[in-house]
Amino acid sequence: MYPSVIKVVPCKDYMLTILFDNGESGTLDMKQILDFGVFQRLKDPEAFKRVRVAFDTIEWDSGVDLDPEFVYEKCKNIKIAQQGA
């Protein structure tokens, strides 16, 4: 079982900073999938910024969502968040 997403922050250049319920955090680069299918809706920077946590993963207002396993596996620089930081 993969950890659940508890926080997502949209960043510049179609990047997301993600915090998981196990204390790990990482960065997800969305640029590589924005040319495919429903993900093209997220090319609009304003639409991309409207990302939120939904259940154990992330989704956008447009109805686009990602599998929680994909989110965790594709996050770069996963590290344990420091307590009290």
N, C-alpha and C positions, 0 to 999 in steps of 0.2 A: 504494500500500500504506500502511495506517495503522500508527502505532506500536503496539507491544505494551504491555499493562499489566504493570508489574513490582511494583507495590505498591498496595494499597487499604486505606483506613482508614475504618471507619464513624464517622459523627459524629452529633450530635443533629439532630433534625428531618428525618430520612430523607435526610441528605446523605452523600456519599462523597467523600473526598479521594483522588485517583488520581495516581500517578506512572507516566510512560511511559518506555520504553527509549530515547527520543531526548532525555531530560533535561527534557521538559516535564512540568508538573503542572497539575491543575485540580480543580474541584469539580463533582460531578454531583448535581443535585437530583432525587431519585427520587419526590417527592410526586406529581408530575403523572401518573405511570403506575400508581400503586398501586391504582387502582380497576378495572383491566383484567385479565381472565383470570387467569393463573397468578401475576401480580404481587400479587394480593390476599393471597397467602400471606405476603408480606413486611410487611404492616401490623403484625404482632406485632413490637414492638421487639426482643425477644430473637432472633427469627428473622432480622430485618434485620441484626443485629450479626454474624451468622455468615457474612459475606461473605468470599470468598478469591479469590486469583488462580488461574486455571485456564487453562493454555496461554497464549494471548495476550489474555485478557479476564478478566471476573469472573463468579463464580457463587456461589450460596448452597447450603446443605445440602439445601434443599427441592427442588433440581434446577433452579431458575430460573437462567437465565444471560442475558447480553446480548451482542449482536453487537459486536465490537470497533470497527467503524466507528461504530455508534451511540454507544458510550461516548466516543470521541474527539470526535465532532461535537457532542455535547450537553454536554460539559464546559465550564464557565464559567471565566473568568479564567485561561485557559491561559497559563502563563509558563515560561520556562526556569529550571530549578532552579540555584541558585548552587553552584559548585564548593566543596566543603569546608564547606558549610552544614549 
